[in-house]
């Protein structure tokens, strides 16, 4: 039954947005760097060729289609955070000076971007690489719902089960807590005295 919110027809055009995204990204980089002498026509042709070559790979299309919504959520979060700062009286000058003088904000943004990129690669290629790692000597692949192997822990044919087993391991959780304490201790001890 078709509904107003049924978007399954749009999934047949899932290659269009990655093509436009890659074309715009390559065109902007070529224009910004001036690698071709700022020739708009040559930059457009190169961007078109790179866009068409990129959409030939199903993996690249899936990675971009996974990353874009998460980057959109992150951008919306940062915009709402800026609006909240403005609501409490921060001026554009205050926000700009905080962004340029404090490098930790830049590192947080880079860290969030890297987490999204790694999650996209894990989502697209994780199960496939896990199944290849569990191939037997005879060349038969053990699938995620196969009967061979363990069903819990970090040595299963299921990528999601392995990731959850790693993230909920007490040793890993303890390491994350100690690492967080160390980062804050270093930041607080090496920071300038505000007295």
C-alpha positions in Angstrom: 0.0 0.0 0.0 1.4 3.4 -1.0 1.5 6.2 1.5 2.6 9.8 1.5 5.7 8.9 3.4 6.7 5.9 1.2 10.2 6.8 0.0 11.1 3.4 -1.6 10.8 4.9 -5.1 13.6 7.4 -4.2 16.0 4.5 -3.4 16.3 3.7 -7.1 17.9 7.2 -7.5 20.4 6.8 -4.6 23.3 7.4 -6.9 22.2 10.9 -7.8 23.0 12.6 -4.5 26.5 11.0 -4.2 27.3 12.2 -7.7 26.2 15.7 -7.0 28.1 15.7 -3.7 31.3 14.4 -5.2 31.0 16.8 -8.2 30.6 19.8 -5.9 33.4 18.7 -3.6 35.9 18.1 -6.4 34.8 21.3 -8.3 35.2 23.4 -5.1 38.6 21.9 -4.3 39.9 22.6 -7.8 38.6 26.2 -7.8 40.0 26.8 -4.3 43.4 25.4 -5.0 43.7 26.8 -8.6 45.3 23.5 -9.7 44.1 24.1 -13.3 44.5 27.8 -13.3 41.0 28.6 -12.1 39.6 27.5 -15.5 35.9 26.9 -14.7 35.3 24.6 -17.7 38.2 22.3 -17.1 37.4 22.1 -13.4 33.8 21.2 -14.3 34.9 18.5 -16.7 37.3 17.0 -14.2 34.6 17.1 -11.5 32.2 15.4 -13.8 34.6 12.6 -14.7 35.5 12.0 -11.0 31.7 12.0 -10.1 30.9 9.4 -12.8 33.9 7.3 -11.8 32.8 7.4 -8.2 29.2 6.3 -8.8 30.5 3.2 -10.6 31.4 1.8 -7.2 28.5 0.6 -5.1 30.6 0.8 -1.9 31.3 4.6 -2.4 27.6 5.2 -3.0 26.7 3.3 0.2 29.4 5.1 2.3 28.2 8.6 1.1 24.6 7.7 1.6 25.4 6.6 5.2 27.6 9.6 6.0 25.5 12.5 4.7 22.6 12.2 7.2 25.0 11.9 10.1 27.0 15.0 9.0 23.7 16.8 8.6 22.7 16.0 12.2 26.1 17.1 13.4 25.8 20.4 11.5 22.3 21.0 12.8 23.6 20.3 16.4 26.5 22.8 16.0 24.1 25.5 14.5 21.7 25.0 17.4 24.6 25.2 19.8 25.6 28.5 18.3 22.1 29.8 18.5 22.0 28.8 22.2 25.2 30.8 22.8 23.7 33.8 21.0 20.6 33.4 23.2 22.7 33.8 26.3 24.5 36.9 25.1 27.5 35.8 23.1 28.3 38.0 20.1 29.7 37.0 16.8 33.0 38.4 17.8 33.1 36.2 20.9 32.2 33.1 19.0 34.7 33.8 16.2 37.5 34.5 18.8 36.7 31.2 20.6 36.8 29.3 17.4 40.1 30.8 16.2 42.0 30.8 19.5 40.9 27.5 21.0 42.2 24.5 18.9 40.2 22.0 21.0 37.0 22.9 19.3 38.6 22.2 15.9 39.9 18.8 17.2 36.4 17.9 18.5 34.9 18.7 15.0 37.6 16.6 13.3 37.1 13.8 15.8 33.3 13.7 15.2 34.0 13.7 11.5 36.4 10.8 11.8 33.9 8.8 13.9 31.3 9.2 11.2 33.7 8.2 8.4 34.9 5.1 10.4 31.2 4.2 11.2 30.4 4.4 7.5 33.2 2.2 6.5 32.3 -0.3 9.2 28.6 -0.3 8.2 29.4 -0.8 4.5 32.3 -3.2 4.6 32.3 -4.6 8.2 30.2 -7.7 7.7 31.8 -8.5 4.3 35.3 -8.4 5.9 34.2 -10.4 8.9 32.8 -13.1 6.7 36.1 -13.2 4.7 38.0 -13.6 8.0 35.9 -16.6 8.9 36.4 -18.5 5.6 37.4 -22.0 6.2 40.2 -23.9 4.4 37.8 -25.3 1.9 36.8 -21.8 0.7 33.2 -22.0 2.2 32.1 -18.8 3.9 30.5 -18.8 7.3 27.7 -16.3 7.2 26.3 -14.2 10.1 23.4 -16.6 10.6 25.6 -19.7 10.1 25.8 -22.5 12.7 29.6 -22.7 12.9 31.5 -20.6 15.4 30.6 -18.9 18.6 27.4 -16.9 19.0 28.7 -14.2 21.5 31.9 -12.5 22.2 34.3 -11.0 19.7 35.1 -14.1 17.6 31.8 -14.5 15.8 30.9 -14.3 12.1 28.6 -11.3 12.9 30.2 -7.9 12.7 27.7 -6.2 14.9 28.1 -8.8 17.6 31.8 -8.4 17.5 31.6 -4.6 17.8 29.2 -4.7 20.7 31.4 -7.4 22.4 34.4 -5.1 22.1 32.6 -1.9 23.3 31.0 -3.7 26.3 34.1 -5.5 27.4 35.1 -4.3 30.9 38.7 -3.9 30.0 37.9 -1.6 27.1 35.4 0.4 29.2 38.1 0.8 31.9 40.6 1.9 29.3 38.2 4.5 27.9 37.5 5.9 31.5 41.3 6.0 32.3 42.0 7.7 28.9 39.2 10.3 29.5 40.6 11.0 33.0 44.2 11.4 31.6 43.0 13.7 28.8 41.2 16.0 31.3 44.1 15.9 33.8 46.6 16.9 31.1 44.2 19.6 29.8 43.6 21.0 33.3 47.2 20.8 34.5 48.7 22.3 31.3 46.1 25.0 30.8 46.7 28.7 31.6 45.9 30.0 35.1 42.7 32.1 34.9 43.2 33.8 38.3 
